[in-house]
Amino acid sequence: MDEKNEPTVEQSLGLLSEALGKAAADIRAVRDAVDSARKDMAAHSGSHTREIIRDAERAVVRLKETEESLRDVLKDLVQAD
């Protein structure tokens, strides 16, 4: 890709900001659903699928990776000042 087609820093940060806003709302909704499911599961002992465990573990890994990436962005912004 040549320089004419590369996004500017401002464009990249705008896209990141938009994605963070959407992700924040999604994460809040998922957290509420997870907390509700945990309460239900505690009240009704029973079998739960292994897929829940697998998907939860995968989500935790990806959230940690995202957190590291966002820390890198913050470091870059601080160094740019």
PyMOL Python script that loads the backbone (N, CA, C, O; Angstrom):
from pymol import cmd

cmd.read_pdbstr("""\
ATOM      1  N   MET A   1       0.859  -1.181   0.000  1.00  0.00           N
ATOM      2  CA  MET A   1       0.000   0.000   0.000  1.00  0.00           C
ATOM      3  C   MET A   1       0.894   1.229   0.000  1.00  0.00           C
ATOM      4  O   MET A   1       1.843   1.299   0.781  1.00  0.00           O
ATOM      5  N   ASP A   2       0.614   2.181  -0.847  1.00  0.00           N
ATOM      6  CA  ASP A   2       1.423   3.382  -0.882  1.00  0.00           C
ATOM      7  C   ASP A   2       0.931   4.380   0.168  1.00  0.00           C
ATOM      8  O   ASP A   2      -0.145   4.223   0.744  1.00  0.00           O
ATOM      9  N   GLU A   3       1.743   5.406   0.397  1.00  0.00           N
ATOM     10  CA  GLU A   3       1.438   6.360   1.462  1.00  0.00           C
ATOM     11  C   GLU A   3       0.125   7.093   1.256  1.00  0.00           C
ATOM     12  O   GLU A   3      -0.508   7.504   2.229  1.00  0.00           O
ATOM     13  N   LYS A   4      -0.298   7.267   0.010  1.00  0.00           N
ATOM     14  CA  LYS A   4      -1.545   7.980  -0.265  1.00  0.00           C
ATOM     15  C   LYS A   4      -2.760   7.233   0.273  1.00  0.00           C
ATOM     16  O   LYS A   4      -3.764   7.853   0.624  1.00  0.00           O
ATOM     17  N   ASN A   5      -2.676   5.907   0.340  1.00  0.00           N
ATOM     18  CA  ASN A   5      -3.812   5.105   0.770  1.00  0.00           C
ATOM     19  C   ASN A   5      -3.735   4.688   2.240  1.00  0.00           C
ATOM     20  O   ASN A   5      -4.664   4.075   2.766  1.00  0.00           O
ATOM     21  N   GLU A   6      -2.625   5.021   2.898  1.00  0.00           N
ATOM     22  CA  GLU A   6      -2.484   4.650   4.299  1.00  0.00           C
ATOM     23  C   GLU A   6      -3.306   5.607   5.165  1.00  0.00           C
ATOM     24  O   GLU A   6      -3.366   6.805   4.886  1.00  0.00           O
ATOM     25  N   PRO A   7      -3.937   5.077   6.215  1.00  0.00           N
ATOM     26  CA  PRO A   7      -4.716   5.956   7.096  1.00  0.00           C
ATOM     27  C   PRO A   7      -3.794   6.883   7.892  1.00  0.00           C
ATOM     28  O   PRO A   7      -2.653   6.536   8.194  1.00  0.00           O
ATOM     29  N   THR A   8      -4.306   8.050   8.219  1.00  0.00           N
ATOM     30  CA  THR A   8      -3.549   8.973   9.065  1.00  0.00           C
ATOM     31  C   THR A   8      -3.663   8.516  10.514  1.00  0.00           C
ATOM     32  O   THR A   8      -4.491   7.671  10.854  1.00  0.00           O
ATOM     33  N   VAL A   9      -2.821   9.088  11.350  1.00  0.00           N
ATOM     34  CA  VAL A   9      -2.886   8.777  12.775  1.00  0.00           C
ATOM     35  C   VAL A   9      -4.268   9.149  13.316  1.00  0.00           C
ATOM     36  O   VAL A   9      -4.867   8.397  14.085  1.00  0.00           O
ATOM     37  N   GLU A  10      -4.762  10.308  12.910  1.00  0.00           N
ATOM     38  CA  GLU A  10      -6.066  10.763  13.382  1.00  0.00           C
ATOM     39  C   GLU A  10      -7.172   9.801  12.960  1.00  0.00           C
ATOM     40  O   GLU A  10      -8.072   9.499  13.745  1.00  0.00           O
ATOM     41  N   GLN A  11      -7.104   9.319  11.717  1.00  0.00           N
ATOM     42  CA  GLN A  11      -8.105   8.354  11.247  1.00  0.00           C
ATOM     43  C   GLN A  11      -8.021   7.053  12.049  1.00  0.00           C
ATOM     44  O   GLN A  11      -9.043   6.492  12.443  1.00  0.00           O
ATOM     45  N   SER A  12      -6.806   6.584  12.283  1.00  0.00           N
ATOM     46  CA  SER A  12      -6.627   5.349  13.036  1.00  0.00           C
ATOM     47  C   SER A  12      -7.152   5.487  14.456  1.00  0.00           C
ATOM     48  O   SER A  12      -7.816   4.588  14.972  1.00  0.00           O
ATOM     49  N   LEU A  13      -6.852   6.618  15.085  1.00  0.00           N
ATOM     50  CA  LEU A  13      -7.337   6.839  16.450  1.00  0.00           C
ATOM     51  C   LEU A  13      -8.852   7.003  16.473  1.00  0.00           C
ATOM     52  O   LEU A  13      -9.505   6.585  17.429  1.00  0.00           O
ATOM     53  N   GLY A  14      -9.413   7.601  15.438  1.00  0.00           N
ATOM     54  CA  GLY A  14     -10.867   7.718  15.344  1.00  0.00           C
ATOM     55  C   GLY A  14     -11.534   6.358  15.240  1.00  0.00           C
ATOM     56  O   GLY A  14     -12.544   6.102  15.895  1.00  0.00           O
ATOM     57  N   LEU A  15     -10.965   5.485  14.411  1.00  0.00           N
ATOM     58  CA  LEU A  15     -11.500   4.129  14.282  1.00  0.00           C
ATOM     59  C   LEU A  15     -11.372   3.365  15.593  1.00  0.00           C
ATOM     60  O   LEU A  15     -12.285   2.643  15.993  1.00  0.00           O
ATOM     61  N   LEU A  16     -10.228   3.532  16.261  1.00  0.00           N
ATOM     62  CA  LEU A  16     -10.030   2.866  17.550  1.00  0.00           C
ATOM     63  C   LEU A  16     -11.029   3.371  18.575  1.00  0.00           C
ATOM     64  O   LEU A  16     -11.608   2.582  19.323  1.00  0.00           O
ATOM     65  N   SER A  17     -11.236   4.676  18.614  1.00  0.00           N
ATOM     66  CA  SER A  17     -12.187   5.253  19.567  1.00  0.00           C
ATOM     67  C   SER A  17     -13.597   4.717  19.335  1.00  0.00           C
ATOM     68  O   SER A  17     -14.303   4.370  20.282  1.00  0.00           O
ATOM     69  N   GLU A  18     -13.994   4.654  18.081  1.00  0.00           N
ATOM     70  CA  GLU A  18     -15.317   4.130  17.749  1.00  0.00           C
ATOM     71  C   GLU A  18     -15.442   2.661  18.166  1.00  0.00           C
ATOM     72  O   GLU A  18     -16.453   2.259  18.743  1.00  0.00           O
ATOM     73  N   ALA A  19     -14.421   1.872  17.874  1.00  0.00           N
ATOM     74  CA  ALA A  19     -14.438   0.454  18.243  1.00  0.00           C
ATOM     75  C   ALA A  19     -14.474   0.281  19.753  1.00  0.00           C
ATOM     76  O   ALA A  19     -15.157  -0.608  20.261  1.00  0.00           O
ATOM     77  N   LEU A  20     -13.741   1.128  20.478  1.00  0.00           N
ATOM     78  CA  LEU A  20     -13.743   1.048  21.939  1.00  0.00           C
ATOM     79  C   LEU A  20     -15.124   1.376  22.512  1.00  0.00           C
ATOM     80  O   LEU A  20     -15.579   0.733  23.458  1.00  0.00           O
ATOM     81  N   GLY A  21     -15.777   2.370  21.936  1.00  0.00           N
ATOM     82  CA  GLY A  21     -17.123   2.721  22.400  1.00  0.00           C
ATOM     83  C   GLY A  21     -18.090   1.581  22.217  1.00  0.00           C
ATOM     84  O   GLY A  21     -18.872   1.272  23.115  1.00  0.00           O
ATOM     85  N   LYS A  22     -18.044   0.951  21.053  1.00  0.00           N
ATOM     86  CA  LYS A  22     -18.926  -0.186  20.791  1.00  0.00           C
ATOM     87  C   LYS A  22     -18.574  -1.361  21.692  1.00  0.00           C
ATOM     88  O   LYS A  22     -19.457  -2.020  22.242  1.00  0.00           O
ATOM     89  N   ALA A  23     -17.277  -1.619  21.840  1.00  0.00           N
ATOM     90  CA  ALA A  23     -16.844  -2.747  22.671  1.00  0.00           C
ATOM     91  C   ALA A  23     -17.239  -2.540  24.135  1.00  0.00           C
ATOM     92  O   ALA A  23     -17.633  -3.489  24.814  1.00  0.00           O
ATOM     93  N   ALA A  24     -17.133  -1.312  24.614  1.00  0.00           N
ATOM     94  CA  ALA A  24     -17.482  -1.028  26.007  1.00  0.00           C
ATOM     95  C   ALA A  24     -18.947  -1.358  26.274  1.00  0.00           C
ATOM     96  O   ALA A  24     -19.274  -1.956  27.299  1.00  0.00           O
ATOM     97  N   ALA A  25     -19.817  -0.973  25.362  1.00  0.00           N
ATOM     98  CA  ALA A  25     -21.244  -1.277  25.522  1.00  0.00           C
ATOM     99  C   ALA A  25     -21.484  -2.783  25.455  1.00  0.00           C
ATOM    100  O   ALA A  25     -22.262  -3.330  26.238  1.00  0.00           O
ATOM    101  N   ASP A  26     -20.817  -3.444  24.524  1.00  0.00           N
ATOM    102  CA  ASP A  26     -20.968  -4.897  24.394  1.00  0.00           C
ATOM    103  C   ASP A  26     -20.456  -5.620  25.632  1.00  0.00           C
ATOM    104  O   ASP A  26     -21.089  -6.558  26.116  1.00  0.00           O
ATOM    105  N   ILE A  27     -19.315  -5.184  26.139  1.00  0.00           N
ATOM    106  CA  ILE A  27     -18.732  -5.831  27.317  1.00  0.00           C
ATOM    107  C   ILE A  27     -19.641  -5.648  28.522  1.00  0.00           C
ATOM    108  O   ILE A  27     -19.822  -6.584  29.301  1.00  0.00           O
ATOM    109  N   ARG A  28     -20.215  -4.464  28.691  1.00  0.00           N
ATOM    110  CA  ARG A  28     -21.147  -4.254  29.818  1.00  0.00           C
ATOM    111  C   ARG A  28     -22.352  -5.193  29.706  1.00  0.00           C
ATOM    112  O   ARG A  28     -22.781  -5.779  30.700  1.00  0.00           O
ATOM    113  N   ALA A  29     -22.887  -5.330  28.509  1.00  0.00           N
ATOM    114  CA  ALA A  29     -24.056  -6.198  28.313  1.00  0.00           C
ATOM    115  C   ALA A  29     -23.696  -7.663  28.573  1.00  0.00           C
ATOM    116  O   ALA A  29     -24.456  -8.393  29.209  1.00  0.00           O
ATOM    117  N   VAL A  30     -22.550  -8.077  28.083  1.00  0.00           N
ATOM    118  CA  VAL A  30     -22.127  -9.465  28.292  1.00  0.00           C
ATOM    119  C   VAL A  30     -21.850  -9.720  29.768  1.00  0.00           C
ATOM    120  O   VAL A  30     -22.192 -10.780  30.293  1.00  0.00           O
ATOM    121  N   ARG A  31     -21.232  -8.755  30.434  1.00  0.00           N
ATOM    122  CA  ARG A  31     -20.955  -8.936  31.864  1.00  0.00           C
ATOM    123  C   ARG A  31     -22.255  -9.115  32.642  1.00  0.00           C
ATOM    124  O   ARG A  31     -22.344  -9.980  33.513  1.00  0.00           O
ATOM    125  N   ASP A  32     -23.250  -8.310  32.334  1.00  0.00           N
ATOM    126  CA  ASP A  32     -24.547  -8.459  33.004  1.00  0.00           C
ATOM    127  C   ASP A  32     -25.131  -9.847  32.760  1.00  0.00           C
ATOM    128  O   ASP A  32     -25.646 -10.479  33.682  1.00  0.00           O
ATOM    129  N   ALA A  33     -25.050 -10.320  31.518  1.00  0.00           N
ATOM    130  CA  ALA A  33     -25.578 -11.648  31.186  1.00  0.00           C
ATOM    131  C   ALA A  33     -24.794 -12.749  31.883  1.00  0.00           C
ATOM    132  O   ALA A  33     -25.380 -13.721  32.359  1.00  0.00           O
ATOM    133  N   VAL A  34     -23.479 -12.607  31.948  1.00  0.00           N
ATOM    134  CA  VAL A  34     -22.638 -13.604  32.616  1.00  0.00           C
ATOM    135  C   VAL A  34     -22.956 -13.641  34.107  1.00  0.00           C
ATOM    136  O   VAL A  34     -23.115 -14.716  34.686  1.00  0.00           O
ATOM    137  N   ASP A  35     -23.048 -12.474  34.723  1.00  0.00           N
ATOM    138  CA  ASP A  35     -23.359 -12.429  36.157  1.00  0.00           C
ATOM    139  C   ASP A  35     -24.723 -13.046  36.445  1.00  0.00           C
ATOM    140  O   ASP A  35     -24.889 -13.753  37.439  1.00  0.00           O
ATOM    141  N   SER A  36     -25.691 -12.783  35.588  1.00  0.00           N
ATOM    142  CA  SER A  36     -27.021 -13.370  35.753  1.00  0.00           C
ATOM    143  C   SER A  36     -26.966 -14.887  35.598  1.00  0.00           C
ATOM    144  O   SER A  36     -27.592 -15.616  36.368  1.00  0.00           O
ATOM    145  N   ALA A  37     -26.226 -15.357  34.612  1.00  0.00           N
ATOM    146  CA  ALA A  37     -26.104 -16.801  34.390  1.00  0.00           C
ATOM    147  C   ALA A  37     -25.408 -17.480  35.566  1.00  0.00           C
ATOM    148  O   ALA A  37     -25.787 -18.582  35.963  1.00  0.00           O
ATOM    149  N   ARG A  38     -24.397 -16.826  36.117  1.00  0.00           N
ATOM    150  CA  ARG A  38     -23.692 -17.390  37.274  1.00  0.00           C
ATOM    151  C   ARG A  38     -24.642 -17.558  38.460  1.00  0.00           C
ATOM    152  O   ARG A  38     -24.606 -18.573  39.155  1.00  0.00           O
ATOM    153  N   LYS A  39     -25.491 -16.553  38.684  1.00  0.00           N
ATOM    154  CA  LYS A  39     -26.461 -16.645  39.781  1.00  0.00           C
ATOM    155  C   LYS A  39     -27.430 -17.789  39.551  1.00  0.00           C
ATOM    156  O   LYS A  39     -27.734 -18.547  40.471  1.00  0.00           O
ATOM    157  N   ASP A  40     -27.916 -17.913  38.317  1.00  0.00           N
ATOM    158  CA  ASP A  40     -28.836 -18.999  37.981  1.00  0.00           C
ATOM    159  C   ASP A  40     -28.175 -20.361  38.162  1.00  0.00           C
ATOM    160  O   ASP A  40     -28.795 -21.289  38.680  1.00  0.00           O
ATOM    161  N   MET A  41     -26.922 -20.483  37.738  1.00  0.00           N
ATOM    162  CA  MET A  41     -26.215 -21.752  37.850  1.00  0.00           C
ATOM    163  C   MET A  41     -25.969 -22.116  39.304  1.00  0.00           C
ATOM    164  O   MET A  41     -26.035 -23.289  39.671  1.00  0.00           O
ATOM    165  N   ALA A  42     -25.688 -21.130  40.125  1.00  0.00           N
ATOM    166  CA  ALA A  42     -25.453 -21.390  41.545  1.00  0.00           C
ATOM    167  C   ALA A  42     -26.729 -21.867  42.227  1.00  0.00           C
ATOM    168  O   ALA A  42     -26.684 -22.684  43.148  1.00  0.00           O
ATOM    169  N   ALA A  43     -27.863 -21.353  41.770  1.00  0.00           N
ATOM    170  CA  ALA A  43     -29.146 -21.733  42.366  1.00  0.00           C
ATOM    171  C   ALA A  43     -29.631 -23.094  41.874  1.00  0.00           C
ATOM    172  O   ALA A  43     -30.365 -23.784  42.582  1.00  0.00           O
ATOM    173  N   HIS A  44     -29.229 -23.481  40.673  1.00  0.00           N
ATOM    174  CA  HIS A  44     -29.675 -24.743  40.081  1.00  0.00           C
ATOM    175  C   HIS A  44     -28.459 -25.553  39.670  1.00  0.00           C
ATOM    176  O   HIS A  44     -27.908 -25.368  38.585  1.00  0.00           O
ATOM    177  N   SER A  45     -28.053 -26.445  40.547  1.00  0.00           N
ATOM    178  CA  SER A  45     -26.895 -27.251  40.176  1.00  0.00           C
ATOM    179  C   SER A  45     -27.296 -28.190  39.050  1.00  0.00           C
ATOM    180  O   SER A  45     -28.380 -28.774  39.054  1.00  0.00           O
ATOM    181  N   GLY A  46     -26.423 -28.315  38.118  1.00  0.00           N
ATOM    182  CA  GLY A  46     -26.691 -29.180  36.977  1.00  0.00           C
ATOM    183  C   GLY A  46     -25.482 -29.203  36.071  1.00  0.00           C
ATOM    184  O   GLY A  46     -24.464 -28.566  36.341  1.00  0.00           O
ATOM    185  N   SER A  47     -25.612 -29.933  35.015  1.00  0.00           N
ATOM    186  CA  SER A  47     -24.476 -30.021  34.103  1.00  0.00           C
ATOM    187  C   SER A  47     -24.496 -28.834  33.143  1.00  0.00           C
ATOM    188  O   SER A  47     -25.548 -28.356  32.720  1.00  0.00           O
ATOM    189  N   HIS A  48     -23.319 -28.394  32.830  1.00  0.00           N
ATOM    190  CA  HIS A  48     -23.161 -27.293  31.897  1.00  0.00           C
ATOM    191  C   HIS A  48     -22.168 -27.736  30.834  1.00  0.00           C
ATOM    192  O   HIS A  48     -21.265 -28.528  31.102  1.00  0.00           O
ATOM    193  N   THR A  49     -22.339 -27.232  29.662  1.00  0.00           N
ATOM    194  CA  THR A  49     -21.530 -27.712  28.557  1.00  0.00           C
ATOM    195  C   THR A  49     -20.084 -27.256  28.662  1.00  0.00           C
ATOM    196  O   THR A  49     -19.782 -26.198  29.215  1.00  0.00           O
ATOM    197  N   ARG A  50     -19.208 -28.075  28.121  1.00  0.00           N
ATOM    198  CA  ARG A  50     -17.784 -27.750  28.068  1.00  0.00           C
ATOM    199  C   ARG A  50     -17.544 -26.537  27.162  1.00  0.00           C
ATOM    200  O   ARG A  50     -16.534 -25.846  27.296  1.00  0.00           O
ATOM    201  N   GLU A  51     -18.475 -26.285  26.246  1.00  0.00           N
ATOM    202  CA  GLU A  51     -18.317 -25.146  25.354  1.00  0.00           C
ATOM    203  C   GLU A  51     -18.275 -23.840  26.133  1.00  0.00           C
ATOM    204  O   GLU A  51     -17.569 -22.908  25.750  1.00  0.00           O
ATOM    205  N   ILE A  52     -19.030 -23.770  27.225  1.00  0.00           N
ATOM    206  CA  ILE A  52     -19.021 -22.556  28.046  1.00  0.00           C
ATOM    207  C   ILE A  52     -17.622 -22.330  28.597  1.00  0.00           C
ATOM    208  O   ILE A  52     -17.107 -21.212  28.559  1.00  0.00           O
ATOM    209  N   ILE A  53     -17.013 -23.380  29.106  1.00  0.00           N
ATOM    210  CA  ILE A  53     -15.663 -23.261  29.662  1.00  0.00           C
ATOM    211  C   ILE A  53     -14.675 -22.876  28.571  1.00  0.00           C
ATOM    212  O   ILE A  53     -13.864 -21.968  28.754  1.00  0.00           O
ATOM    213  N   ARG A  54     -14.741 -23.564  27.439  1.00  0.00           N
ATOM    214  CA  ARG A  54     -13.819 -23.299  26.334  1.00  0.00           C
ATOM    215  C   ARG A  54     -13.951 -21.857  25.847  1.00  0.00           C
ATOM    216  O   ARG A  54     -12.953 -21.157  25.676  1.00  0.00           O
ATOM    217  N   ASP A  55     -15.176 -21.426  25.628  1.00  0.00           N
ATOM    218  CA  ASP A  55     -15.406 -20.078  25.105  1.00  0.00           C
ATOM    219  C   ASP A  55     -15.020 -19.010  26.122  1.00  0.00           C
ATOM    220  O   ASP A  55     -14.488 -17.963  25.753  1.00  0.00           O
ATOM    221  N   ALA A  56     -15.285 -19.269  27.402  1.00  0.00           N
ATOM    222  CA  ALA A  56     -14.914 -18.313  28.449  1.00  0.00           C
ATOM    223  C   ALA A  56     -13.394 -18.174  28.534  1.00  0.00           C
ATOM    224  O   ALA A  56     -12.874 -17.065  28.656  1.00  0.00           O
ATOM    225  N   GLU A  57     -12.691 -19.296  28.469  1.00  0.00           N
ATOM    226  CA  GLU A  57     -11.231 -19.248  28.514  1.00  0.00           C
ATOM    227  C   GLU A  57     -10.665 -18.503  27.308  1.00  0.00           C
ATOM    228  O   GLU A  57      -9.731 -17.714  27.448  1.00  0.00           O
ATOM    229  N   ARG A  58     -11.225 -18.750  26.128  1.00  0.00           N
ATOM    230  CA  ARG A  58     -10.778 -18.069  24.919  1.00  0.00           C
ATOM    231  C   ARG A  58     -11.040 -16.564  25.026  1.00  0.00           C
ATOM    232  O   ARG A  58     -10.206 -15.756  24.618  1.00  0.00           O
ATOM    233  N   ALA A  59     -12.186 -16.196  25.571  1.00  0.00           N
ATOM    234  CA  ALA A  59     -12.517 -14.775  25.730  1.00  0.00           C
ATOM    235  C   ALA A  59     -11.544 -14.092  26.683  1.00  0.00           C
ATOM    236  O   ALA A  59     -11.126 -12.961  26.434  1.00  0.00           O
ATOM    237  N   VAL A  60     -11.183 -14.761  27.762  1.00  0.00           N
ATOM    238  CA  VAL A  60     -10.244 -14.181  28.728  1.00  0.00           C
ATOM    239  C   VAL A  60      -8.889 -13.946  28.066  1.00  0.00           C
ATOM    240  O   VAL A  60      -8.277 -12.896  28.259  1.00  0.00           O
ATOM    241  N   VAL A  61      -8.425 -14.911  27.292  1.00  0.00           N
ATOM    242  CA  VAL A  61      -7.144 -14.760  26.590  1.00  0.00           C
ATOM    243  C   VAL A  61      -7.205 -13.569  25.637  1.00  0.00           C
ATOM    244  O   VAL A  61      -6.292 -12.744  25.609  1.00  0.00           O
ATOM    245  N   ARG A  62      -8.257 -13.485  24.878  1.00  0.00           N
ATOM    246  CA  ARG A  62      -8.370 -12.390  23.900  1.00  0.00           C
ATOM    247  C   ARG A  62      -8.508 -11.031  24.582  1.00  0.00           C
ATOM    248  O   ARG A  62      -7.981 -10.032  24.092  1.00  0.00           O
ATOM    249  N   LEU A  63      -9.211 -10.991  25.704  1.00  0.00           N
ATOM    250  CA  LEU A  63      -9.321  -9.730  26.436  1.00  0.00           C
ATOM    251  C   LEU A  63      -7.957  -9.300  26.967  1.00  0.00           C
ATOM    252  O   LEU A  63      -7.635  -8.112  26.947  1.00  0.00           O
ATOM    253  N   LYS A  64      -7.153 -10.250  27.441  1.00  0.00           N
ATOM    254  CA  LYS A  64      -5.801  -9.924  27.907  1.00  0.00           C
ATOM    255  C   LYS A  64      -4.942  -9.408  26.753  1.00  0.00           C
ATOM    256  O   LYS A  64      -4.182  -8.455  26.922  1.00  0.00           O
ATOM    257  N   GLU A  65      -5.059 -10.033  25.584  1.00  0.00           N
ATOM    258  CA  GLU A  65      -4.317  -9.574  24.404  1.00  0.00           C
ATOM    259  C   GLU A  65      -4.752  -8.164  24.013  1.00  0.00           C
ATOM    260  O   GLU A  65      -3.925  -7.324  23.657  1.00  0.00           O
ATOM    261  N   THR A  66      -6.048  -7.917  24.082  1.00  0.00           N
ATOM    262  CA  THR A  66      -6.569  -6.587  23.763  1.00  0.00           C
ATOM    263  C   THR A  66      -6.053  -5.560  24.754  1.00  0.00           C
ATOM    264  O   THR A  66      -5.667  -4.456  24.371  1.00  0.00           O
ATOM    265  N   GLU A  67      -6.047  -5.921  26.016  1.00  0.00           N
ATOM    266  CA  GLU A  67      -5.540  -5.014  27.042  1.00  0.00           C
ATOM    267  C   GLU A  67      -4.076  -4.658  26.768  1.00  0.00           C
ATOM    268  O   GLU A  67      -3.685  -3.498  26.896  1.00  0.00           O
ATOM    269  N   GLU A  68      -3.273  -5.646  26.395  1.00  0.00           N
ATOM    270  CA  GLU A  68      -1.864  -5.388  26.074  1.00  0.00           C
ATOM    271  C   GLU A  68      -1.737  -4.463  24.869  1.00  0.00           C
ATOM    272  O   GLU A  68      -0.905  -3.556  24.870  1.00  0.00           O
ATOM    273  N   SER A  69      -2.550  -4.684  23.850  1.00  0.00           N
ATOM    274  CA  SER A  69      -2.512  -3.839  22.657  1.00  0.00           C
ATOM    275  C   SER A  69      -2.894  -2.401  22.993  1.00  0.00           C
ATOM    276  O   SER A  69      -2.284  -1.457  22.491  1.00  0.00           O
ATOM    277  N   LEU A  70      -3.897  -2.241  23.836  1.00  0.00           N
ATOM    278  CA  LEU A  70      -4.322  -0.896  24.217  1.00  0.00           C
ATOM    279  C   LEU A  70      -3.260  -0.199  25.061  1.00  0.00           C
ATOM    280  O   LEU A  70      -3.072   1.012  24.948  1.00  0.00           O
ATOM    281  N   ARG A  71      -2.571  -0.953  25.900  1.00  0.00           N
ATOM    282  CA  ARG A  71      -1.461  -0.370  26.666  1.00  0.00           C
ATOM    283  C   ARG A  71      -0.373   0.138  25.719  1.00  0.00           C
ATOM    284  O   ARG A  71       0.206   1.203  25.936  1.00  0.00           O
ATOM    285  N   ASP A  72      -0.100  -0.644  24.659  1.00  0.00           N
ATOM    286  CA  ASP A  72       0.895  -0.229  23.666  1.00  0.00           C
ATOM    287  C   ASP A  72       0.487   1.075  22.994  1.00  0.00           C
ATOM    288  O   ASP A  72       1.318   1.957  22.777  1.00  0.00           O
ATOM    289  N   VAL A  73      -0.803   1.193  22.665  1.00  0.00           N
ATOM    290  CA  VAL A  73      -1.298   2.427  22.046  1.00  0.00           C
ATOM    291  C   VAL A  73      -1.100   3.593  23.003  1.00  0.00           C
ATOM    292  O   VAL A  73      -0.649   4.663  22.595  1.00  0.00           O
ATOM    293  N   LEU A  74      -1.435   3.394  24.277  1.00  0.00           N
ATOM    294  CA  LEU A  74      -1.268   4.471  25.263  1.00  0.00           C
ATOM    295  C   LEU A  74       0.193   4.861  25.410  1.00  0.00           C
ATOM    296  O   LEU A  74       0.507   6.048  25.494  1.00  0.00           O
ATOM    297  N   LYS A  75       1.087   3.887  25.443  1.00  0.00           N
ATOM    298  CA  LYS A  75       2.521   4.196  25.515  1.00  0.00           C
ATOM    299  C   LYS A  75       2.958   5.008  24.299  1.00  0.00           C
ATOM    300  O   LYS A  75       3.699   5.982  24.429  1.00  0.00           O
ATOM    301  N   ASP A  76       2.497   4.606  23.123  1.00  0.00           N
ATOM    302  CA  ASP A  76       2.847   5.338  21.905  1.00  0.00           C
ATOM    303  C   ASP A  76       2.337   6.781  21.960  1.00  0.00           C
ATOM    304  O   ASP A  76       3.031   7.705  21.537  1.00  0.00           O
ATOM    305  N   LEU A  77       1.134   6.966  22.476  1.00  0.00           N
ATOM    306  CA  LEU A  77       0.577   8.311  22.567  1.00  0.00           C
ATOM    307  C   LEU A  77       1.374   9.175  23.542  1.00  0.00           C
ATOM    308  O   LEU A  77       1.612  10.355  23.285  1.00  0.00           O
ATOM    309  N   VAL A  78       1.782   8.580  24.661  1.00  0.00           N
ATOM    310  CA  VAL A  78       2.574   9.329  25.647  1.00  0.00           C
ATOM    311  C   VAL A  78       3.933   9.698  25.050  1.00  0.00           C
ATOM    312  O   VAL A  78       4.417  10.814  25.239  1.00  0.00           O
ATOM    313  N   GLN A  79       4.540   8.766  24.336  1.00  0.00           N
ATOM    314  CA  GLN A  79       5.845   9.037  23.730  1.00  0.00           C
ATOM    315  C   GLN A  79       5.749  10.065  22.612  1.00  0.00           C
ATOM    316  O   GLN A  79       6.719  10.769  22.331  1.00  0.00           O
ATOM    317  N   ALA A  80       4.594  10.154  21.977  1.00  0.00           N
ATOM    318  CA  ALA A  80       4.420  11.108  20.880  1.00  0.00           C
ATOM    319  C   ALA A  80       4.309  12.546  21.381  1.00  0.00           C
ATOM    320  O   ALA A  80       4.544  13.490  20.627  1.00  0.00           O
ATOM    321  N   ASP A  81       3.952  12.707  22.646  1.00  0.00           N
ATOM    322  CA  ASP A  81       3.792  14.076  23.195  1.00  0.00           C
ATOM    323  C   ASP A  81       5.095  14.759  23.407  1.00  0.00           C
ATOM    324  O   ASP A  81       5.125  15.904  23.859  1.00  0.00           O
TER     325      ASP A  81
END
""", "prot")
cmd.dss("prot")
cmd.show_as("cartoon", "prot")
cmd.util.cbc("prot")
cmd.orient("prot")
